[in-house]
């Protein structure tokens, strides 16, 4: 049996852009993606602290060291520039693996979105 468990989290970053006319996804500074042990194309849940919205999309790596957090496509309707969001990914593990699995959580600077 497999269970879905919390794998990685980028905790409390500030949205730097919302591009309704892009094809979809969330663009995240590559440094944050790597530090959180996430990968480009990975499905993520976005939780908007400002309004309670929860959406799912996938990751596109942004420019390394830029602090970019841009919601693209329809997701841009659920956030505004300056909103604080949490980005969460999950994975499927066996019950035995899940019991000992430790997720990765990063806490970037909330003003710059850069790693501390």
Phi, psi and omega in degrees: 000142177248149175233146178270125183232157176297125183255311187211153177212134168257108191267119172059079172244156182266130178293126181261347180191158176219115187243093183299330186271003176278163187287349177136169175101185171233130176266126184232134174317128183303328178298320180289318178303311182294315182297328180274001182059040174257170179226155177299136181090350181291140176289133178226156173257133178251125179246118181271112181294328184289324185231000177082358179298144174230125179224161175244143177202197179227161187271137163241131178287132176262184181298129181298131178080008183273336186075010184294133170221098183239125174272130186244154177066211183304332179300335180296341177283345185262355182222163171232152175306132181099344176297151175262129180232162172240134182246121187234138172237158183230163176217162176260129179224158171293161180301318179296316178297318183297327182297330182249359183291138177243118180288163176258127178232128176242151183234079179295164175299130186285346177268321185253345186067012180269155178294141180279000000 
